[in-house]
Amino acid sequence: MTNSHKDPLTEKIKLINTGIQTMTSPSTSQQWALITGASSGFGIDFATLLAEQGVNLVLAARRTEPMVALAASLRAQHNVQVHVEAIDLAHAGVGLEMKRRTDALGVRIDVLINNAGYGIFGDFLEQPLEKTLNMLQLNMASLTELTHVYGKAMKQHGYGKILLVSSIGGYQSTPLYAAYSASKAYVVLLGEALNEELEPHNVTVSVLSPGITATAFLAVSGQKATAYQRLAMMQSRPVAKIGLDALFKGVPSVVPGIVNKLTIFSNRFTPRRLQSKIAGMLMKN
Ligand SMILES: NC(=O)c1ccc[n+]([C@@H]2O[C@H](COP(=O)([O-])OP(=O)(O)OC[C@H]3O[C@@H](n4cnc5c(N)ncnc54)[C@H](OP(=O)(O)O)[C@@H]3O)[C@@H](O)[C@H]2O)c1
């Protein structure tokens, strides 16, 4: 057999693989992304960065007005299709509800950005329990539902990308953000495990764990920025870009920014009790 001779079986496999590649990895302009929490902060930057790549969007959050304005600007600037879905995601059943809505739009979601979430600042016992449970529903249970429902569809289709937005708060217990940081620890562990489970199905899951970033997060959580937070504050667009870059490269977990990376790294040499004490101190002015 000469080098120029092409083995028919190998050629056939190559053709099949090329076919699968074309079928399962649509070009970005054919892709659709669902972004939760698209009315503010990171959500707006995820939407803008994806639209710049030609990805079509479904924006989901409670407040319609900012999403309608964002949708109009992205359509005009980037020639993408954008749908707006007003939805309170802090309820059981939102995974199926959201899927029903995207199916009704005739849209297959290739990229899921699980970004909606919020924190509650203050003594755990002083917060109304109902408020804490609402946060846990949104940050953990609804994120899990969406990941389950869309993950299944992506596996069936043979292609998908899922980004989970966690926090560096998920890397150590954080007094005054006790339930919030615990919810984000869940997100880190869920995402990293799912990346392993779903990789064979050509579905990648990545976790973005930002530190303090200039969005409405602090105002919503009820905290005034501490000296440490003012020093470590990042802008949301570069953080969102780091998350999307990780997602499209299939990196399981990413912590943006040198200060945040050092914080996480230093945990390796610090007893857990001391980690909590330091985290608690950094949350106080
Ligand atoms: N900024 C930071 O310092 C920081 C650091 C680490 C992690 N994070 C995480 O980043 C993610 C995005 O937050 P952000 O910083 O961009 O804050 P943000 O500006 O307050 O945005 C939060 C988004 O979540 C949506 N949301 C909140 N409750 C919702 C609900 N019940 N149903 C549907 N959507 C809801 C909000 O939309 P509506 O109010 O219109 O519903 C908004 O679009 C969160 O998961 C947060 O935990 C933020």
The ligand as an ORCA input file, in Angstrom:
! r2SCAN-3c Opt
* xyz 0 1
  N     -20.971     41.209     41.460
  C     -20.295     40.472     42.314
  O     -19.517     40.979     43.142
  C     -20.427     38.985     42.265
  C     -19.377     38.203     42.790
  C     -19.474     36.834     42.737
  C     -20.584     36.239     42.144
  N     -21.588     37.004     41.641
  C     -22.753     36.343     41.041
  O     -22.984     36.886     39.761
  C     -24.329     36.609     39.379
  C     -24.931     37.835     38.736
  O     -25.012     38.881     39.690
  P     -24.545     40.369     39.386
  O     -23.308     40.602     40.126
  O     -24.568     40.633     37.944
  O     -25.686     41.174     40.174
  P     -26.940     42.002     39.637
  O     -26.466     43.155     38.850
  O     -27.752     42.262     40.865
  O     -27.699     40.987     38.673
  C     -28.438     39.903     39.181
  C     -29.355     39.375     38.092
  O     -30.091     38.257     38.621
  C     -31.460     38.461     38.311
  N     -32.346     37.858     39.317
  C     -32.330     38.061     40.647
  N     -33.357     37.421     41.225
  C     -34.049     36.811     40.216
  C     -35.203     36.009     40.153
  N     -35.912     35.689     41.255
  N     -35.628     35.560     38.951
  C     -34.956     35.892     37.833
  N     -33.845     36.627     37.816
  C     -33.404     37.096     38.999
  C     -31.652     39.960     38.299
  O     -32.760     40.302     37.474
  P     -34.174     40.825     38.001
  O     -33.944     41.568     39.278
  O     -34.663     41.684     36.874
  O     -35.009     39.605     38.163
  C     -30.365     40.422     37.648
  O     -30.489     40.390     36.242
  C     -25.042     36.143     40.655
  O     -25.203     34.746     40.608
  C     -24.074     36.536     41.761
  O     -24.191     35.717     42.894
  C     -21.531     38.374     41.693
*
